[in-house]
Amino acid sequence: MEYNLADLFESIVDTVPDREALVYVDHPGTGAERRLTYAELDRAANRLAHHLADHGIGPGHHVGLHLYNGIEYLQAAYACLKIRAVPVNVNYRYVEEELAYLYRDADLVALIFEAEFTGRVAAALPHAPALRHLVRVGSPPPGAPEPPIAPVALADAEAAGSPARGFGPRSADDQIVIYTGGTTGLPKGVMWRHEDIFFSGMGGGAPTGEPVKRPQELAERVAAGGDGGAGLVFFPTPPLMHGTSTLTAFIAFHFGQKVVIHRKYVPEEVLRTIERERVTSVSLVGDAMLRPLVDALGGPLKGVDCSSLFSVSSSGAILSETVRAQFGALVPNALLLNNFGSSESGFNGTATDDAGAERGFRLRVNSRTAVVDPETRAPVSAGGTGRLALRGHVPLGYYNDPAKTAETFFEAHGDRWVLLGDMATVDEQGIVTVLGRGSQCINSGGEKVYPEEVEQALKAHPQVYDALVAGVPDERWGNRVAAVVQLREGAGTLDLEGIQAHCRSRLAGYKIPRAVVFTDRIQRSPSGKADYRWAKAVAAGEREA
């Protein structure tokens, strides 16, 4: 047995086959739900895997998952892994042109898609010549154009596929591809070996402790009952199409835990599910997802029982001090973890307790993370500034992009490294302060301003609900700092002078916004990540807020 994700999952299935593995709530509020044990989820994945194999899909073939959250997403992911095919996440917000690019760039040979997207799939398919097999989940909308390749209904695929395993041996070198980006440029496919993503993205079977030393240890721990799996309920609330959410579901399965998923994120229903299922751990992305929970807890869902929660973790976007404090007052029993990671590195570290607008986003990083000079690739000394980097279990590179791979991945002193896009400093104690994405850095009169730092200060204002910061052209300074701000409902009025007065006690003068645009809603991805292209266009007046 190797560190292969399908092998690891099957070892847990064989240990606790009758334990509840997955609870799916369809449209929140309807009461519609499905529940699967580990054995049932395994059989569902086997059926789809055999169907794919019977249609010529096998080792190394790329299969797109163009799906909302649902049992089908995790079923399809494991079906691919079982036959050594490569699951590829597809952003369900993409329109025809974006889908055509991703289908083609990823060299998809098969696609498992939501019936709602039939029209988009039909339009994009002619631009992806390698794509030759379709599996459709559900019934298409009336009048939707059919794709030029006839889709197979998932129900028919399951009926034709065997529920038994009967698959060949697998390898730690099998791959999974996570497409990332799209808010700052074209999406890129990050290629991970199973073994590497198991250790970097999933904590090696022990996210908060020592990684396992043998693949068999996962099942042995679950069998011994020392993992607490039977009593743990994990709720990844972001879309599974974003790598972090799928990986956290996999982590839960490795512990023999129950995973709860909703089709879409509705804060009030999330809280009701936490109470009903006695959820112990929730994952989300930044203020965009936590703030609505805070509002619901203080309003219509006041008094809902969240006593089962012992951890709420955020990754992919920074939680502000204000929202953390509000949530802590409402749910004091839950540990709030402000985690840091990326599709290229997995998990890097967790923010310190004093991280925030005053001291910056300070991280206790793992032993494999360092701040390095972007030119020499050597670690910087205390007080220096460089780019975050990770060594050891890192991706193989970007699919179909050797130039970007050469820029981002390198070898030094016998280790493989990945150079991340985040600028950072490190102090004498090894605490890393993340400054922000270098690609979003605003150069104003030679001074560097990182949007995330300004956003933290803005969101500390009691009237501000959400904010994004971008640089806009300035004749004198080259660029000036501009903010796009969403006010809290019923917050009253706020102007640029009020914004600047608030920021003066928190930021150096050159970082204070020189322009502000107020909007009814900040545009983010479904998982809460910032859309800086949108913010820059709004701030510059190139499009309406």
Summary of the structure (lengths in Angstrom):
residues: 545
radius of gyration: 23.2
end to end distance: 54.1
largest distance: 69.3
contacts: 1892
relative contact order: 0.09
helix: 32%
strand: 28%
